[in-house]
Amino acid sequence: MVTKVVHAAQRKAFELALDTVGKKAIQNRTEGYVEVINAMQKILGDAWPDGAYDKLRVAFGKDGKWTRYFNNLLEHTDVEFLRGLFLSIGFEGAFAGFRETRRTADRLNMQCPWIILFDPTSACNLHCTGCWASEYSRQLNLSYDDMNKIVTEGKELGIHMYIMTGGEPMVRKKDVIRLASEHPDCGFMLFTNGTLVDQQFCDDMRRCKNIILSMSIEGLEEATDARRGAGVFQKVMDAMDLLRKNGLVYGTSICYTSQNYKAVTSDEFYDFLIDKGVAFSWYFHFMPVGMDTTMDLVPTPEQREYMYHRIRQVRDWEGGKPIFLMDFQNDGEFVSGCIAGGKYYCHINPNGDVEPCVFIHYSNANIKEQSLLECLQQPLFRAYQAAQPFNKNLLQPCPMLENPEKLKAMVELAGAHSTDMTEPEPVEHLCSKCSHYAEEWAPYAEKLWSTQHFERK
């Protein structure tokens, strides 16, 4: 375990470097950005390969799209808020937290996540079509003590990065602010519908400096309102305007389906997001979770391959658009496949059930009855970790969508129960829905892996 003294010294060094190079970046953007990269390499060491830093220096050593991206960020973001995010999410969560969780994993002979996603509540002020969470009982909550327990015990294991979803986490925004205030050495991201953002919450975000929002949209106004309700799109736009006025960083969360995949990756859509000040977007492949969910909205293999190429094109070093994109399904190659089951992250639902993933509703443990450490050592997580990666082809990362026979085997081996809070879904039912998809996607994944990843092959 790293001592508090060593941690404090590392943080102080990070702060000094951040302040020094940050001033240079503001005064002379291009040279300053290169100095930031040089400082990162000294501080992070072998966390990234040398070639990654070299690519960054080339990208930021000229007036390219990523230089423009950070210029725009600096021009519209409160400097002290941005500094706080670098310390809480950058240093504590991504750098120190990740390394500490690896040490914890070695010490306890288990995998230890460096991110925990939890649901403060099942309640939501919207009722979106196709949202599995929208069908949950609206009376389920993690108490403030439950949430504080998760973070407090998580920090003892080295976990300093937390994500909240729901339900709608902003229904509990007073508790969210209290939690962030009491744990300034942690970063918090909220997946939110954005409709409950107000000036008071913006003031609280600026004070805490460790909260960032990712707002869900389905595309432009017609598509968003069709799923989320009339007028919701405009409320999200108003929230973005308010966040930008207050100098805060924010992004979007987008579920791509067989119906909207081109609309949410069009040039028009990206130009719109950039103009609204969106810094990043998470893309999530539609998952057929729940007894009543069909495969109709699941992207076809051809559509998924389109997403694979399109996201990489947009976020590439050259060309594309000045916005950072992450594709939760197709980016599995960059994190050695599936990250769930405590490998890098896990999920805790509002009933307290500790699940491998937000989409995998099975568990052996509950945070209201056991310690976080005991929950992370549950049989289902052990089975997950023994089987990862679930496929040598990391473009087939998921044990549900691409390798359903493995999810079924793990749930049965661990004796895990369904944690779906509307109607328990037998694992056989879930996996049978995905079997045909897995067979269809396999040749596409193999083609991409063999042609795009010679170094990995």
C-alpha positions in Angstrom: 0.0 0.0 0.0 1.2 3.5 -0.8 1.6 5.5 2.4 -0.4 8.7 2.8 2.9 10.6 2.9 4.0 9.2 -0.5 0.6 9.9 -2.0 0.6 13.5 -0.7 4.0 14.1 -2.2 2.9 12.7 -5.5 -0.2 14.8 -5.5 1.8 17.9 -4.6 4.2 17.2 -7.5 1.3 16.8 -9.8 -0.3 20.1 -8.7 3.0 22.0 -9.1 3.5 20.6 -12.6 -0.1 21.2 -13.5 0.0 24.8 -12.4 3.4 25.5 -14.1 2.6 23.9 -17.5 -1.0 25.1 -17.3 0.1 28.8 -17.2 2.4 28.1 -20.1 -0.4 26.5 -22.1 -2.6 29.5 -21.5 0.2 32.0 -22.5 1.5 30.0 -25.5 -0.9 27.3 -26.6 1.2 25.1 -28.9 4.5 25.2 -26.9 2.5 25.0 -23.7 0.7 21.8 -24.8 4.0 20.1 -25.7 5.3 21.0 -22.2 2.1 19.5 -20.7 2.8 16.3 -22.5 6.5 16.3 -21.4 5.4 16.8 -17.8 2.8 14.0 -18.2 5.5 11.6 -19.3 7.7 12.4 -16.3 4.8 12.0 -13.9 3.0 9.0 -15.4 6.2 7.2 -16.4 5.5 3.8 -17.9 1.7 4.1 -17.5 1.7 4.7 -21.3 4.2 3.5 -23.9 6.7 6.1 -25.2 5.2 6.0 -28.6 1.9 7.3 -27.2 3.6 10.5 -25.9 5.4 10.9 -29.2 2.1 10.8 -31.1 0.7 13.4 -28.7 3.7 15.7 -29.2 3.2 15.5 -33.0 -0.6 16.1 -32.7 -0.2 19.1 -30.3 2.9 20.6 -31.9 0.9 22.2 -34.7 -2.4 23.8 -35.3 -4.4 20.6 -35.6 -7.9 19.5 -34.5 -6.7 18.5 -31.0 -5.0 21.8 -30.5 -8.3 23.5 -31.4 -10.1 21.1 -29.1 -8.1 22.1 -26.1 -8.1 25.8 -27.1 -11.9 25.7 -27.1 -11.9 23.9 -23.7 -9.6 26.5 -22.2 -11.6 29.4 -23.6 -15.0 28.2 -22.2 -14.1 26.5 -19.0 -13.6 27.9 -15.5 -9.8 27.4 -14.9 -10.2 26.5 -11.3 -12.9 24.0 -12.1 -10.8 22.5 -14.8 -7.8 22.3 -12.4 -10.1 20.5 -9.9 -11.1 17.9 -12.5 -7.5 17.2 -13.4 -6.7 16.6 -9.7 -9.8 14.5 -8.8 -10.5 12.6 -12.0 -7.0 12.8 -13.5 -4.6 12.3 -10.6 -6.7 10.6 -7.9 -9.0 8.6 -10.2 -7.0 7.7 -13.3 -3.4 7.9 -12.2 -3.0 7.2 -8.4 -6.3 5.3 -8.1 -5.6 3.0 -11.0 -2.1 2.1 -9.7 -3.4 1.6 -6.2 -6.2 -0.8 -7.3 -3.6 -2.9 -9.2 -1.5 -3.1 -5.9 -4.7 -4.1 -4.0 -5.4 -6.8 -6.6 -2.0 -8.3 -6.2 -2.1 -8.1 -2.4 -5.5 -9.8 -2.1 -5.1 -12.1 -5.1 -8.3 -10.8 -6.8 -9.2 -8.2 -9.4 -10.1 -4.8 -8.0 -12.0 -2.3 -10.1 -10.8 1.3 -10.4 -14.3 2.5 -11.3 -17.5 1.7 -9.5 -20.8 2.6 -11.1 -23.8 2.8 -8.8 -27.4 3.9 -8.9 -28.5 6.3 -6.1 -32.1 5.7 -7.0 -34.5 3.9 -9.3 -36.7 7.0 -9.5 -36.7 9.1 -12.7 -38.6 12.1 -13.8 -38.9 10.7 -17.3 -40.2 7.4 -18.7 -38.2 6.7 -21.8 -39.2 4.1 -24.4 -36.9 1.0 -24.2 -35.1 2.0 -21.0 -34.8 -1.1 -18.7 -34.3 1.2 -15.7 -37.6 3.0 -16.4 -39.5 -0.1 -15.5 -38.0 -0.4 -12.1 -39.9 0.3 -8.9 -39.5 4.0 -8.2 -39.2 3.3 -4.5 -35.7 1.8 -4.5 -32.8 3.9 -3.2 -29.3 3.6 -1.9 -29.3 5.6 1.3 -26.7 8.3 1.7 -25.0 6.0 4.2 -25.0 3.2 1.6 -23.4 5.5 -1.0 -20.9 6.9 1.6 -20.0 3.3 2.5 -19.3 2.4 -1.1 -17.0 5.4 -1.5 -15.3 5.1 1.9 -14.6 1.4 1.6 -13.7 1.9 -2.1 -11.0 4.4 -1.2 -9.5 1.9 1.3 -9.0 -0.4 -1.8 -7.6 2.5 -3.9 -10.8 3.3 -5.9 -11.2 7.0 -6.4 -13.5 7.1 -9.5 -17.3 6.7 -9.3 -20.0 6.9 -11.9 -23.7 7.3 -11.1 -26.7 6.4 -13.2 -30.2 5.2 -12.4 -33.0 5.9 -12.5 -32.1 9.5 -12.7 -29.2 10.3 -10.2 -30.1 14.0 -10.2 -33.3 13.1 -8.3 -30.8 12.7 -5.4 -28.7 15.8 -6.3 -28.5 17.1 -2.7 -27.0 13.8 -1.6 -24.7 13.7 -4.7 -23.3 17.1 -3.8 -22.9 16.1 -0.2 -21.0 12.9 -1.2 -18.7 14.8 -3.6 -18.1 17.5 -0.9 -17.1 14.9 1.7 -14.8 13.0 -0.8 -12.8 15.7 -2.6 -10.1 13.1 -3.4 -12.6 11.3 -5.7 -14.0 12.0 -9.2 -17.7 11.6 -9.9 -19.4 11.4 -13.3 -23.2 11.4 -13.6 -25.1 9.8 -16.5 -28.2 12.1 -16.5 -31.1 13.1 -18.7 -30.0 16.7 -18.0 -33.5 18.0 -17.3 -32.9 18.7 -13.6 -29.7 20.9 -14.0 -30.3 24.3 -12.4 -28.1 27.3 -11.3 -27.8 25.9 -7.8 -26.4 22.7 -9.0 -23.9 24.5 -11.3 -22.8 26.6 -8.3 -22.3 23.4 -6.3 -20.3 21.8 -9.2 -18.0 24.8 -9.3 -17.5 24.6 -5.6 -16.8 20.8 -5.5 -14.7 20.7 -8.7 -15.0 16.9 -8.9 -18.3 16.3 -10.7 -18.8 16.0 -14.5 -22.1 15.4 -16.3 -22.8 13.1 -19.3 -26.2 13.9 -20.7 -28.3 11.4 -22.6 -29.7 12.3 -26.0 -31.0 10.2 -28.9 -30.0 12.5 -31.7 -31.6 15.8 -32.6 -34.9 17.1 -31.3 -37.3 14.8 -33.1 -35.5 11.6 -32.2 -34.9 12.6 -28.6 -38.4 13.8 -27.9 -39.8 10.6 -29.6 -38.1 8.5 -27.0 -37.9 10.8 -24.0 -41.1 12.9 -24.3 -42.1 16.2 -25.9 -39.9 19.2 -24.8 -37.1 17.1 -23.3 -34.6 18.0 -26.0 -35.0 21.7 -25.4 -34.5 21.1 -21.7 -31.2 19.3 -22.3 -30.2 22.2 -24.6 -31.0 24.7 -21.9 -28.9 22.6 -19.4 -25.9 22.7 -21.8 -26.2 26.4 -22.2 -26.3 26.9 -18.4 -23.3 24.6 -17.9 -21.3 26.4 -20.5 -22.3 29.8 -19.1 -20.9 28.6 -15.7 -17.6 27.3 -17.3 -18.3 23.6 -16.6 -17.2 20.6 -18.7 -19.9 18.2 -19.9 -20.5 15.5 -22.4 -23.2 13.2 -23.8 -24.3 9.6 -23.5 -25.7 8.0 -26.7 -27.3 4.6 -27.1 -26.9 3.6 -30.8 -29.5 1.3 -32.3 -30.5 -0.2 -35.6 -32.6 2.9 -36.2 -30.4 5.8 -35.1 -26.8 4.7 -35.7 -26.2 7.0 -38.7 -28.1 10.0 -37.3 -26.0 10.0 -34.1 -22.7 9.9 -36.1 -23.5 12.3 -38.9 -21.3 15.4 -39.6 -24.4 17.5 -38.9 -24.8 15.9 -35.5 -21.2 16.3 -34.5 -21.1 19.9 -35.6 -24.2 20.5 -33.5 -22.6 18.9 -30.4 -19.4 20.8 -30.8 -21.3 24.1 -31.2 -23.2 23.3 -28.0 -19.8 22.9 -26.1 -19.9 19.1 -25.7 -16.4 17.9 -24.9 -17.0 14.1 -25.2 -19.6 11.5 -26.0 -20.0 7.9 -24.7 -21.5 5.5 -27.2 -23.4 2.4 -26.0 -24.5 -0.5 -28.2 -28.1 -1.3 -27.5 -28.4 -4.3 -25.2 -31.4 -6.6 -25.3 -31.8 -6.8 -21.5 -35.1 -7.7 -19.9 -37.8 -10.2 -20.4 -39.8 -8.1 -22.8 -36.9 -6.7 -24.8 -36.6 -8.0 -28.4 -33.7 -7.8 -30.8 -35.3 -5.3 -33.1 -33.2 -2.3 -31.9 -29.9 -4.3 -31.8 -27.6 -3.0 -34.6 -27.0 -5.5 -37.3 -23.4 -6.7 -37.9 -23.2 -4.4 -40.9 -24.4 -1.4 -38.8 -22.0 -2.3 -36.0 -19.1 -2.4 -38.4 -20.1 1.0 -39.7 -19.9 2.3 -36.1 -16.5 0.7 -35.7 -15.0 2.6 -38.6 -17.0 5.9 -38.1 -16.0 6.4 -34.5 -12.4 5.8 -35.3 -12.5 8.2 -38.3 -14.1 11.0 -36.3 -11.7 10.8 -33.3 -8.5 10.1 -35.3 -5.3 12.1 -35.0 -6.1 13.8 -38.3 -9.4 14.7 -39.9 -12.7 13.9 -38.2 -14.0 16.3 -35.6 -12.6 18.0 -32.5 -14.6 15.9 -30.0 -13.5 12.9 -28.0 -15.6 9.8 -28.5 -15.7 6.4 -26.7 -17.5 3.3 -28.0 -18.2 1.1 -25.1 -18.5 -2.1 -27.2 -16.1 -1.6 -30.1 -13.3 -0.2 -28.0 -12.9 -3.4 -26.1 -9.6 -4.0 -27.9 -8.0 -1.1 -26.0 -8.8 -2.5 -22.5 -8.1 -6.2 -23.2 -11.8 -7.1 -23.7 -14.6 -7.0 -21.2 -13.8 -4.7 -18.2 -16.7 -5.9 -16.0 -16.9 -8.3 -13.1 -14.5 -6.2 -11.0 -11.7 -6.4 -13.6 -11.8 -2.6 -14.1 -15.4 -1.8 -13.1 -18.6 -3.1 -11.6 -22.2 -1.9 -11.0 -24.3 -1.6 -7.9 -28.1 -1.2 -8.5 -30.4 0.8 -6.2 -31.4 -2.3 -4.3 -27.7 -2.8 -3.4 -27.0 -5.8 -5.6 -23.4 -5.8 -6.8 -23.5 -6.8 -10.4 -20.6 -7.5 -12.9 -22.0 -4.8 -15.3 -24.8 -2.4 -15.7 -26.2 -4.7 -18.4 -25.7 -8.0 -16.6 -28.3 -8.4 -13.9 -27.0 -11.3 -11.9 -25.2 -11.3 -8.5 -24.2 -13.2 -5.4 -23.8 -10.2 -3.1 -25.5 -7.0 -1.8 -23.7 -3.9 -0.5 -26.4 -3.4 2.2 -25.6 -6.8 3.7 -21.8 -7.2 3.1 -18.7 -5.1 2.9 -17.5 -3.9 -0.5 -14.5 -6.2 -0.3 -16.8 -9.2 0.3 -19.0 -8.2 -2.6 -16.0 -7.9 -4.9 -14.9 -11.4 -3.9 -18.3 -13.0 -4.7 -18.3 -16.2 -6.8 -19.7 -14.6 -9.9 -16.9 -12.1 -10.0 -14.3 -14.8 -9.5 -15.8 -16.7 -12.4 -15.7 -13.6 -14.6 -12.1 -13.0 -13.8 -11.1 -16.6 -14.4 -12.7 -16.5 -17.8 -11.5 -13.1 -19.1 -10.9 -12.3 -21.8 -13.9 -14.1 -23.1 -12.6 -14.2 -26.6 -9.1 -13.9 -28.1 -10.6 -11.5 -30.6 -11.1 -8.4 -28.5 -13.8 -7.2 -30.9 -16.0 -9.9 -29.3 -15.5 -8.8 -25.7 -18.9 -9.3 -24.0 -19.9 -12.5 -22.3 -23.6 -11.7 -23.1 -23.7 -10.2 -26.6 -20.8 -12.0 -28.3 -20.1 -15.1 -26.1 -23.5 -15.9 -24.5 -22.6 -19.5 -23.7 -19.9 -18.2 -21.3 -22.3 -15.9 -19.4 -24.7 -18.8 -19.0 -21.9 -21.1 -17.7 -20.6 -18.5 -15.2 -24.0 -17.6 -13.7 -24.7 -21.3 -13.3 -21.3 -22.1 -11.9 -21.5 -19.2 -9.4 -25.1 -20.0 -8.4 -25.9 -16.3 -9.0 -29.5 -15.1 -9.0 -31.3 -12.6 -11.3 -31.3 -9.1 -9.9 -33.7 -7.6 -12.4 -36.1 -5.6 -10.3 -39.2 -5.9 -12.6 -39.3 -9.5 -13.7 -36.3 -11.9 -13.0 -34.8 -12.9 -16.4 -33.4 -16.5 -16.4 -29.9 -16.5 -17.9 -31.0 -19.0 -20.5 -33.6 -16.5 -21.7 -31.1 -13.6 -22.0 -28.4 -15.7 -23.7 -30.7 -17.4 -26.1 -31.7 -13.9 -27.5 -28.0 -13.2 -28.2 -26.9 -16.5 -29.7 -27.9 -15.7 -33.3 -26.3 -12.2 -33.0 -23.1 -13.7 -31.7 -22.9 -16.1 -34.6 -23.6 -13.3 -37.1 -21.1 -10.9 -35.7 -18.2 -13.4 -35.4 -17.1 -13.3 -39.1 -17.3 -9.5 -39.1 -15.2 -9.4 -36.0 -12.7 -11.8 -37.4 -12.3 -9.8 -40.6 -11.7 -6.6 -38.7 -9.3 -8.2 -36.3 -7.3 -9.8 -39.1 -7.2 -6.8 -41.4 -7.0 -3.9 -38.9 -4.8 -5.5 -36.1 -1.8 -7.2 -37.7 0.3 -6.3 -34.7 -2.2 -8.0 -32.3 -2.7 -11.0 -34.5 
